[in-house]
Amino acid sequence: MLASDTQAGTARPLLPHRKENPVGRSVTLVGLVLVAALGLVLSAQEPTFTRRPRADLADRLRAVARLGTDYVPGRILVKFRDGLPTQAMTSAVTLALPGTATQLRAGDAYTDFTYVDVPLDADVPAMAAALAARPEIAFAEPDALRRPEVTPTDPSFARQWHMRVMNLERAWDINDGARDVVVAVIDSGLAMANDVLRFPRFFAGRLQIIDVPFARSTDIVSTNRLVAPYDFLYEDTLPYDMDGHGTHVTGTIGQQLNAESGVGVAYNARIMPLKVCLGEWEVLFFLAEDGVSTLPPIFEGGACFASDEARAIRYAADNGAKVMNISIGGESPAAVTQSALQYAVSRGAFVALSGGNRFEDGNRPGYPAVYARDINGVMAVAAVGQDLNRAYYSSTGDFIEIAAPGGNTRVGGAAGRIWQQTYRASGLSLNQLAPRFDLLEDDAYQGTSMAAPHVAGLAALLHAQGIRNPATIEAAIRQFATDRGSAGRDNEYGFGLVDARATLRGLGIAR
């Protein structure tokens, strides 16, 4: 599943390109058949329409691949004290990093921090620490690498055991799927359109230009359902999923009723897909011009960065999202994300976070999940399997506040995972010339990535019932959860396993 070390100003214009039909944006039926059957290799002629990624992205990916860092080389995120003049900002950086070539870049409307660019081979953590020691600076930190919180594993409601575990069938008697509540999914994007994009691919010893087909998930995307979609990597409004993780997570939240591949918790909610994560295939596309044909290990699982995560949170809060789901994480703190989460809650948005999949890998705390402990209205979610016990991978700690179905193949095998619509796994294999993002089917994942959207969906149901304060939504979910593990709150299940029916009725708001 599911971000160069050239000199500044020399970034290469890695594509993708969108194929444009002279009579419209659709391609001919014959063309689609050829693409679908062959992953057709095309000449490298310049197309009429180009969708370009953010200018610095390819260079940063190359640097991460070369140095193997869990942060963006050459970049520090700095929050200056309020009211500090620009000249004083520049002076503070110069004093903290004497003799270092630096450049300050302001963010956009969705950042409360400044980018400080330093040489790509600089010791970014040490420089961040030096900056943080200055009195003019509130915090300074590397731009941390994040990944989707899904544990890799080898079309009907009947196998969606996870919905029944939450007592959702009876909860839907009270609320008909959170009608019109806007839920932001901050992830790898969404299967949102039928299209064909052109990408570079280094394969069989040569650079080739390939056509890659995309399809819209009709189980999730319908007329007027999407709200303010945005891609923070391409800086446009086309957050196409090139991984499948974001589509799967979105399905758990809002797959529509009577869909072919099951249903989502809040099946009438409106969806705001926000792309902050690159899939593995996208990394290969970005590195193709360097002759990279196999995925660098640092990018296994994809790549997301804290700066984009923080921007997306603020964007969602400012564009009408009342619930957010973030099923990505890492082991590095990110004050930019913590600040963004506080801002989101202040704007009336509840946030569900994946609690982490690190229990058998040292059980190290994950971020942004840790921040849920101190922000009312933000919840870190642990995962349970069909037996309602904590899944083997699910992280534990004092930041875990609630548990929800996340799947556990050690209990029930494949049937014990979380089933939603996403891309067919065979179409995503990295051993082929081109991926297929037009093959959608019911598939099963497991991870706290899958647990969090169940809580986001429940939060949307509560919001639709009139519970609008994020801290009150959290309190309700806690109060009416089914206790698991040690009596009361514990580090495995938090306050227990979510119960949608009990939460809605317990507040005395049943219709």
C-alpha positions in Angstrom: 0.0 0.0 0.0 0.4 3.1 0.1 7.4 11.3 -0.6 16.8 15.2 -5.8 19.6 16.1 -4.9 19.8 18.5 -7.8 20.8 22.1 -7.2 18.2 24.7 -6.4 16.4 25.9 -9.5 17.1 22.8 -11.6 14.2 20.6 -10.7 13.1 18.5 -13.7 9.5 18.8 -14.9 8.4 15.2 -14.1 5.0 14.7 -15.5 2.0 13.3 -15.2 0.2 14.3 -18.4 -3.5 14.1 -18.9 -4.5 12.7 -22.3 -6.9 15.2 -24.0 -9.4 14.1 -26.7 -9.9 16.8 -29.4 -13.6 16.6 -29.0 -13.8 16.4 -25.2 -12.1 14.9 -22.1 -13.3 11.4 -22.6 -11.2 9.0 -24.7 -12.7 6.6 -27.3 -14.0 3.2 -26.3 -11.3 1.6 -28.5 -8.6 3.6 -26.7 -9.9 2.5 -23.3 -9.9 -1.1 -24.3 -6.3 -0.9 -25.5 -5.2 0.9 -22.3 -7.0 -1.6 -20.1 -5.7 -4.6 -22.0 -2.1 -3.6 -22.5 -1.1 -0.7 -20.2 -0.3 0.9 -23.6 3.2 2.3 -24.0 3.2 5.6 -25.9 5.7 7.9 -27.5 7.1 10.7 -25.4 5.4 13.4 -27.5 4.2 16.4 -25.5 0.4 16.2 -24.9 -2.0 19.1 -25.0 -2.6 19.1 -21.3 -0.1 18.7 -18.5 -0.9 18.1 -14.8 2.3 19.1 -13.0 3.2 18.2 -9.4 4.5 20.7 -6.9 7.8 22.0 -8.1 10.0 20.8 -5.3 8.4 17.4 -4.8 10.6 15.3 -7.0 13.8 16.8 -5.7 12.7 16.2 -2.1 11.9 12.6 -2.9 15.2 12.0 -4.5 17.0 13.4 -1.4 14.9 11.2 0.9 15.8 8.1 -1.2 19.5 9.0 -1.3 19.9 9.8 2.4 17.3 7.4 3.8 15.9 10.0 6.3 12.5 10.0 7.9 12.1 13.7 7.1 12.6 16.0 4.2 16.3 16.9 3.7 16.9 20.6 3.3 13.7 21.8 5.0 12.9 23.0 8.5 9.4 24.1 9.7 9.6 27.1 11.9 6.9 28.9 13.9 8.0 32.4 14.9 6.5 34.2 17.9 3.4 36.2 17.0 4.1 39.7 15.8 7.7 39.2 15.0 8.8 41.5 12.0 10.2 39.8 8.9 13.7 41.3 9.5 13.8 39.9 13.0 12.8 36.4 11.6 15.7 36.5 9.2 18.1 37.7 11.9 17.0 34.9 14.3 17.7 32.3 11.7 21.1 33.8 10.8 22.1 33.9 14.5 21.0 30.3 15.1 22.7 29.0 11.9 25.8 31.1 11.3 27.5 30.4 8.0 24.6 28.4 6.6 22.9 29.3 3.4 19.2 29.7 4.3 16.1 30.9 2.6 12.8 31.7 4.4 9.6 30.9 2.5 6.2 31.9 3.7 3.5 29.2 3.6 0.0 29.7 2.3 -3.3 30.5 3.9 -3.3 27.0 5.6 0.0 27.2 7.3 1.0 28.9 10.6 4.7 28.2 10.1 7.5 29.3 7.8 9.7 27.0 5.6 13.4 27.5 6.2 15.4 26.0 3.3 18.9 24.8 4.1 21.4 22.8 2.0 20.2 19.2 1.2 23.2 17.7 3.0 22.7 19.7 6.2 22.0 18.1 9.6 18.4 19.1 9.7 17.6 17.8 13.2 20.6 19.6 14.7 19.7 22.8 12.9 16.1 22.5 14.0 17.3 22.2 17.6 19.5 25.3 17.3 16.6 27.3 15.8 14.2 26.1 18.6 16.6 27.4 21.2 16.1 31.0 20.0 13.6 33.1 22.0 12.0 34.5 18.8 10.9 30.9 17.8 8.0 29.0 19.2 9.1 25.7 17.6 11.4 24.4 14.8 11.3 20.8 13.5 12.1 18.6 10.5 9.3 18.0 8.0 8.5 14.4 9.2 7.8 11.5 7.0 4.4 9.8 7.5 2.8 6.6 6.1 -0.7 5.2 6.0 -1.4 3.1 9.2 -2.4 -0.1 7.3 -0.9 -3.5 8.0 -0.3 -5.2 4.6 -1.9 -8.7 4.3 -2.2 -11.2 1.7 -19.4 -7.3 -2.2 -21.6 -7.5 0.4 -22.8 -6.3 3.8 -22.9 -9.9 4.9 -19.1 -9.9 5.5 -18.9 -6.5 7.0 -18.8 -7.9 10.5 -17.3 -4.6 11.7 -20.6 -2.8 11.1 -22.5 -5.2 13.2 -19.9 -5.1 16.0 -20.6 -1.3 16.3 -24.4 -2.0 16.6 -24.8 0.1 13.5 -27.9 -1.6 12.0 -29.9 -0.4 15.0 -28.1 3.0 15.1 -29.3 3.6 11.5 -32.8 3.3 12.8 -32.1 6.5 14.7 -30.0 8.4 12.1 -30.1 7.9 8.3 -26.4 8.0 7.6 -25.4 11.6 8.7 -27.1 13.3 5.8 -25.1 16.3 4.5 -22.4 16.3 7.2 -19.1 17.1 5.6 -16.3 14.6 6.5 -12.7 15.3 5.4 -10.5 12.3 4.6 -6.9 13.3 4.8 -5.1 10.4 3.0 -4.0 9.2 -0.4 -7.0 10.6 -2.3 -10.1 9.0 -3.7 -11.1 7.0 -6.8 -13.1 10.0 -7.9 -13.1 10.2 -11.8 -12.8 8.2 -15.0 -9.6 9.4 -16.6 -6.3 8.5 -18.2 -3.1 10.1 -17.1 0.3 9.8 -18.7 3.4 9.1 -16.6 7.1 8.4 -17.0 8.2 4.9 -16.0 11.7 3.4 -16.0 11.2 -0.3 -16.9 13.1 -3.0 -18.8 16.2 -0.8 -18.9 14.6 2.3 -20.5 12.5 5.3 -19.8 9.0 5.0 -21.2 5.9 7.0 -21.2 2.8 5.0 -20.2 -0.9 5.6 -20.0 -2.5 4.9 -16.7 -6.3 4.5 -16.5 -8.5 5.6 -13.5 -12.1 4.8 -12.7 -14.6 6.5 -10.4 -16.0 4.5 -7.4 -19.7 4.7 -8.0 -20.2 3.2 -4.6 -18.7 6.3 -3.0 -18.8 9.2 -5.5 -22.2 10.4 -6.7 -23.5 13.7 -8.0 -22.8 16.7 -5.7 -21.4 14.5 -3.0 -17.8 15.8 -3.0 -17.0 19.0 -1.2 -13.8 21.1 -1.9 -11.5 18.3 -2.9 -7.8 19.2 -3.0 -4.4 17.6 -3.8 -1.6 19.1 -1.7 1.1 17.4 -3.7 -0.1 18.6 -7.1 -1.7 21.8 -5.8 -5.0 21.3 -7.7 -8.5 20.0 -7.1 -8.0 16.5 -8.5 -6.9 14.3 -5.5 -6.7 11.0 -7.5 -5.9 8.0 -5.4 -2.9 6.1 -6.7 -2.7 3.7 -3.8 -6.1 2.5 -2.7 -5.7 3.3 1.0 -7.7 6.6 0.8 -10.5 5.0 -1.2 -10.8 2.1 1.3 -10.8 4.5 4.3 -13.4 6.7 2.6 -15.6 3.7 2.0 -15.7 2.8 5.7 -16.9 6.4 6.4 -19.3 7.0 3.6 -19.8 4.2 1.1 -23.4 4.6 0.0 -26.3 2.5 1.0 -27.2 -0.4 -1.3 -23.8 -0.2 -2.9 -22.3 -3.3 -4.5 -19.5 -3.5 -2.0 -21.2 -3.0 1.4 -21.9 0.3 3.1 -20.2 3.0 5.2 -21.0 4.2 8.7 -22.2 7.6 7.6 -23.5 6.6 4.2 -25.3 9.9 3.5 -22.4 12.2 4.6 -20.6 14.5 2.1 -16.9 13.7 1.5 -14.0 16.1 1.3 -11.1 14.1 -0.2 -7.7 15.7 0.7 -4.6 14.1 -0.8 -1.4 14.4 1.3 0.1 10.9 0.6 1.9 9.5 -2.4 1.4 5.9 -3.3 4.3 3.6 -4.1 3.6 3.9 -7.8 3.7 7.7 -7.7 7.2 7.5 -6.1 8.3 5.3 -9.0 6.9 7.9 -11.5 8.7 10.7 -9.8 12.0 8.9 -9.8 11.7 7.4 -13.3 14.0 10.0 -14.9 16.8 8.9 -12.5 16.6 5.3 -13.9 14.8 4.0 -10.8 12.7 0.9 -11.6 12.3 -0.6 -8.1 10.9 1.1 -5.1 13.5 2.4 -2.6 12.8 0.7 0.8 12.3 4.1 2.6 9.1 4.5 0.5 7.5 1.1 1.2 3.9 1.9 2.1 4.0 5.3 0.4 5.0 8.7 1.7 3.3 11.7 3.3 4.9 14.7 5.1 3.8 16.5 8.2 3.7 19.9 6.6 1.1 18.8 4.1 -0.8 17.0 6.8 -1.0 20.2 8.8 -2.0 22.3 5.8 -4.8 19.8 5.0 -6.2 19.9 8.5 -6.5 23.7 8.4 -7.9 23.6 4.9 -10.6 21.2 6.0 -11.5 23.3 9.0 -11.8 26.5 6.9 -13.8 24.8 4.1 -16.7 23.4 6.1 -15.5 19.9 7.4 -17.2 19.0 10.7 -15.4 15.7 11.0 -11.9 14.7 9.9 -10.2 11.3 9.6 -6.4 10.9 9.5 -5.3 7.4 9.1 -1.6 8.2 8.7 1.2 8.5 11.1 4.9 8.2 12.1 7.2 8.2 15.0 8.4 11.8 14.8 6.6 14.6 16.7 5.2 17.4 14.6 4.2 20.6 16.3 2.8 21.9 13.0 0.2 19.1 13.1 -0.5 19.6 16.8 -1.2 23.2 16.2 -3.4 22.4 13.2 -5.4 19.9 15.3 -6.0 22.6 18.0 -7.2 25.0 15.2 -9.5 22.4 13.8 -11.3 21.8 17.1 -11.5 25.5 17.7 -13.4 25.7 14.3 -15.8 23.0 15.4 -14.3 19.9 13.8 -14.0 16.5 15.4 -10.9 14.5 14.4 -10.4 10.7 14.5 -6.7 9.5 14.3 -5.3 6.0 13.8 -3.7 4.9 17.0 -0.7 3.2 15.3 0.3 -0.4 14.3 3.6 -0.7 16.2 2.8 -3.0 19.1 5.0 -5.8 17.8 7.6 -3.4 16.6 8.7 -1.8 19.9 5.3 -0.2 20.6 6.7 3.2 20.1 4.3 6.1 20.4 3.0 7.4 17.0 2.2 10.9 15.8 -0.2 12.6 15.5 -2.0 10.0 17.7 -0.2 11.1 20.8 -1.7 14.6 20.5 -5.2 13.2 21.1 -4.4 12.7 24.7 -4.3 16.5 25.3 -6.9 17.8 22.8 -10.6 17.3 23.6 -12.4 16.6 20.3 -9.5 14.6 18.9 -9.5 10.8 19.5 -6.7 8.2 18.9 -8.3 4.9 17.9 -7.1 1.4 18.6 -8.1 -1.7 16.5 -10.0 -4.9 17.5 -10.6 -8.0 15.6 -13.8 -10.2 15.2 -13.3 -11.5 18.7 -13.4 -7.9 20.0 -9.9 -8.2 21.5 -7.1 -5.8 20.6 -5.6 -6.7 17.3 -2.0 -8.0 17.5 -0.5 -5.0 15.8 -2.5 -2.2 17.5 -0.3 0.2 19.5 -1.0 0.7 23.2 -0.4 3.8 25.4 -1.9 6.5 27.4 -2.9 8.3 24.2 -5.4 5.6 23.1 -8.9 6.8 23.9 -11.3 4.4 22.1 -11.3 1.1 20.1 -13.0 0.2 16.9 -13.0 -2.6 14.4 -9.7 -2.7 12.5 -9.3 -6.3 11.5 -7.1 -9.2 12.7 -6.1 -12.0 10.3 -4.9 -14.0 13.3 -8.6 -14.3 14.3 -10.7 -15.4 11.3 -8.1 -15.1 8.5 -9.1 -13.0 5.5 -12.7 -12.8 6.7 -11.4 -11.0 9.8 -10.2 -8.0 8.0 -12.2 -4.8 7.1 -14.1 -5.0 3.8 -14.7 -2.0 1.6 -14.3 -1.1 -2.0 -10.8 -0.2 -3.3 -8.4 -1.1 -6.2 -7.9 -4.6 -7.2 -4.6 -5.8 -5.7 -3.3 -7.3 -9.0 -3.5 -3.9 -10.7 -1.2 -2.4 -8.1 1.7 -4.9 -8.4 5.0 -3.0 -8.8 6.4 -5.8 -11.0 4.5 -4.7 -14.1 4.9 -1.9 -16.6 1.9 0.1 -15.5 -0.6 0.1 -12.7 -4.4 -0.1 -13.1 -6.4 2.4 -11.1 -9.6 1.5 -13.0 -10.2 -1.9 -11.4 -12.4 -1.5 -8.3 -13.6 -4.3 -6.2 -14.4 -5.3 -2.6 -11.1 -5.9 -0.7 -10.1 -6.4 2.9 -7.4 -4.4 4.8 -6.5 -4.4 8.4 -4.9 -1.7 10.6 -5.7 1.2 12.9 -6.2 3.0 9.5 -9.3 1.0 9.2 -10.4 1.5 12.9 -10.3 5.3 12.8 -12.9 5.9 10.1 -15.4 3.9 12.0 -15.1 6.5 14.8 -15.2 9.4 12.2 -18.4 7.9 10.8 -20.0 7.7 14.2 -18.9 11.3 14.9 -20.7 12.4 11.7 -23.9 10.6 12.9 -23.7 12.5 16.2 -23.2 15.8 14.4 -26.2 15.1 12.3 -28.2 14.6 15.5 -27.3 18.0 16.7 -24.2 17.3 18.8 -21.9 20.0 17.3 -19.1 20.6 19.8 -16.1 18.3 19.2 -15.4 17.8 22.9 -19.0 16.8 23.5 -18.8 14.3 20.6 -15.7 12.8 22.2 -17.3 12.7 25.6 -20.4 10.9 24.2 -18.3 8.3 22.4 -16.3 7.7 25.5 -19.3 7.5 27.9 -21.3 5.0 25.9 -18.5 2.7 24.7 -18.5 -0.9 25.8 -15.8 -1.5 28.4 -13.0 -3.8 27.3 -9.8 -4.9 29.0 -9.2 -3.6 32.5 -12.2 -1.9 34.2 -12.4 1.7 33.1 -9.9 3.4 30.8 -6.9 1.4 29.9 -4.0 1.6 27.4 -5.3 -1.1 25.1 -8.8 0.0 24.5 -9.0 3.5 25.9 -12.6 3.9 27.2 -13.8 0.8 25.4 -15.3 -0.4 22.1 -17.5 2.1 20.2 -21.2 1.4 20.2 -23.1 3.5 17.8 -26.6 2.6 19.0 -25.8 3.2 22.7 -24.1 6.5 21.9 -27.0 7.9 19.9 -29.7 6.7 22.3 -27.7 7.4 25.4 -27.8 11.1 24.7 -31.6 11.0 24.6 -31.8 12.1 21.0 -33.4 9.0 19.5 -36.1 9.9 17.0 
